Amino acid sequence: MNALVLIALEAVFATAAPAPSTPPFPSKGVYWLKTYSTSPHKESWNAELVVKDLDLALPKILKAVEKEGGKLTQPLESFPASRIDHSQQLTLAIPKKGAQALIKRLRKLGELPEPRVSPLGAPIPLNEVRAKIDRLLKEKTERAAALAQVPVAVEVSEEILEHLLMVEAVAARTEVVVLLNLTLRGR
């Protein structure tokens, strides 16, 4: 918080640009303005399922997705499909805990190699977020009189605290979801 107060004071009272030797970040390595993703999608999986008859398999596939707690990300009619080459694109949102079970179910319907998995972002470092929250709350309580003298610093710290509390709350209640991009092909 002291670093935040100093930054706010420097911004308010600065008349010249900082000297070139001034480091661009606080020396303790705490980046207060860092934002954290609150997206529930942590991984993107890409896979291709080859089935004998696409028209017969599609309802079974959708039923398997539903059984594992997944759902289409948009109405079925909105996904690209080709009756010429017997293909259908789908994008599914499925709880991570049901994703492997869905892959197992889909393999019973046709040929499905292991999906290509790509992370969609770094996991939220909850220990870091909680440490920042604790520091901000402690300074807010212990240095209330000093902070009252720099209202801009109070506003900035409240904004940062609001973001951190939201990130912590979302991380605590959000189920990790896999985005499965599935191409269906009929023979």
Summary of the structure (lengths in Angstrom):
residues: 187
radius of gyration: 24.8
end to end distance: 63.2
largest distance: 74.2
contacts: 492
relative contact order: 0.26
helix: 46%
strand: 21%
